[in-house]
Amino acid sequence: MMGAVNPRRSDTRRNHERILAVAAESLSCSAELSFNAIAKKAGVGIGTVYRHFPTSEALILAVYQRELGHLVDVVPHLLAEHPPQDAFKLWTTEYLARYIMTKRGLAEAMMAATKSPGPLSTNTYEALVGAVATLVDANMAAGTVRDDLNPVTVLRGLGGLFSLSPAEQWQKHAADLTDLLWRGMRRN
């Protein structure tokens, strides 16, 4: 039977994904993880959590990579469903800003788990530059932005989102920052 999925492997994948989802939710509130609490909420045994992620650092890194993947992978879907300028604004305000505001615990946990710059920080930067480049290229092709835009410069401009505070009206401030950046990007 070619192509059949072993039921045990599909259970393993489901458990893996449930553990990551629960850990991501937990890390949105705090930088600390409780493997017991994650196992209980994911509906798996503590041994299952440890088989997938032998250390809290391994789990934090996996959650981070998963979340970053979602942030980058949504770009083609936004471009397929919206005009390029709307896709850029939606990605910035609804995905990037929300990610920054709701993943504070994950950011703290990542700093603790990766004490020095290395391949992870380089991969993160490259993934974000790639996502921004895709959005900028689509807007250039649509004629909505200047032809001389550099995605790295745009990403640096978006760095202002990191100064937003969840205690304030971050959605409004994110929209205002995006609008300001867009005005500098658009074709005159």
Secondary structure as GFF3:
##gff-version 3
##sequence-region A 1 188
A	DSSP	alpha_helix	7	27	.	.	.	ID=ss1
A	DSSP	alpha_helix	35	42	.	.	.	ID=ss2
A	DSSP	alpha_helix	46	52	.	.	.	ID=ss3
A	DSSP	alpha_helix	56	81	.	.	.	ID=ss4
A	DSSP	alpha_helix	84	90	.	.	.	ID=ss5
A	DSSP	pi_helix	91	96	.	.	.	ID=ss6
A	DSSP	alpha_helix	97	102	.	.	.	ID=ss7
A	DSSP	alpha_helix	104	113	.	.	.	ID=ss8
A	DSSP	alpha_helix	119	142	.	.	.	ID=ss9
A	DSSP	alpha_helix	151	158	.	.	.	ID=ss10
A	DSSP	three_ten_helix	159	163	.	.	.	ID=ss11
A	DSSP	alpha_helix	170	185	.	.	.	ID=ss12
###
